[in-house]
Amino acid sequence: MLAAIARIVLGSSLLAGIHLYLWLRLIRPAPVSRRWRLAATLGLIALFLAIPVTVTSRLAFPAVSATLGWISLPWMALGGLTFVALVGIDAVRLAVRLVQARRSRAPVGPVAALSRRQFLARVTGGTALAIGSGSVARGMAEARGDHEVVDVEIALARLPRALDGFTIVQLSDLHAGMTIDRGFVERVVDRANRLAPDLIALTGDLVDGRVEELRPSVEPLARLRARHGVFAVTGNHEYYAGADAWIAELTRLGARYLRNQRVAIGDGAASFDLAGVDDYSAVGWAGHGEDLPAALAGRDPARALVLLAHQPRQVHTAAQHGVDLQLSGHTHGGQIWPWHYIVRMQQGGLLAGRYQIGGTQLYVSRGCGYWGPPVRLLAPLEITRVILRTA
């Protein structure tokens, strides 16, 4: 509880700081009357408040968040990207001013200096806003566009030759809710089914809201088809929205949840082990929590082992228990550059793509949806097709 409150306070403080900086750089120096400056200030405050209202209302008032989200969440991206552009521009300006101050001996009159600073502030502010706007436009096109199918061939030393070429379609971080509706989910399902996979793995964060509100949106997931079935693990957002209810609902739609469990995929000698664990954040939830040793109890170490775990950082535990391959999501590939640096740091450097941690291979999907702003900048939507090979 205290950790959650600390995250809310930290996030709100960061958001407030960004909006204050935007006001100082864009609104205060703007060549407009006091009336227009006041109106712009009130508008900025309203946009700032709309973000937490949208995010916190998604469970209690989903209709509000779904409607307000199309305003506040794109603004969240625009404000953030404009802030980054402004900080970059201002850092360059400061460096230039310091160099000029060292080289120049002739003093500049205070009026002339002020006039020049005002001019540069307005020009650079407009430039930053244009950069932010262009980036958001591109990012919205990526977030609502076509999914890239990423083929990943992974060799497993213990995989039987009869299973060489076995395909796993991984769908992660769909985040149905707010601005991701039934139509978006249908597109994901249709694209996954066209790949005719042997198995489908759902690696968490499929939803952002309660079952009773999002049931129609996620219903198309019942049409997912794979020869060996559809398997799932929990992500952190399932816990925010009611994990037990969602596990029951998605099980009803045909997914089999692996909650610190292991199953055999294939027949007889032509098979491998598939395991799944609860999300890293599930600790503290009654009846939930990551327990890989329980999932692997009694396992034959001669068999290939693939693990589904929502967060990439769970791979360090996997590497200690002889897992051959871990499939994860959670990061969205950073979703919006350059904020991906924060995500990379939070996951210990594991952002997207392939990694080798000890004897365990890790693949981190960028995800087939998005969270928050309907924007993905330099992190395209992804449906992953993992092709297992015999080493």
Protein Blocks (a to p, Z undefined) as FASTA:
>chain_A
ZZmmmmmmmmmmmmmmmmmmmmmmmmmmpccdfklmmmmmmmmmmmmmmmmmmmmmmmmm
mmlmmmmmmmmmmmmmmmmmmmmmmmmmmmmmmmmmmmmmmmpmbdcdfklmmmmmmmmm
mmmmmmmmmmmmmmmmmmmmmmmmccdddddddddfklcfklgoiacdddehklpahjlc
fklmmmmmmmmmmnopabdcdeejkbgcdfklmmmmmmmmmmpccfkbpaddddfklmmn
opklmmmmmmmnopacdehiacdedehjlccdddddddfklgopahiacdfklmmgoiaf
kbccddddfblklmmmmmmnopabdcdehknnnopacklmmmmmmnnopagdcddehjbc
cdddebjadehjaddehiacdddddddddZZ
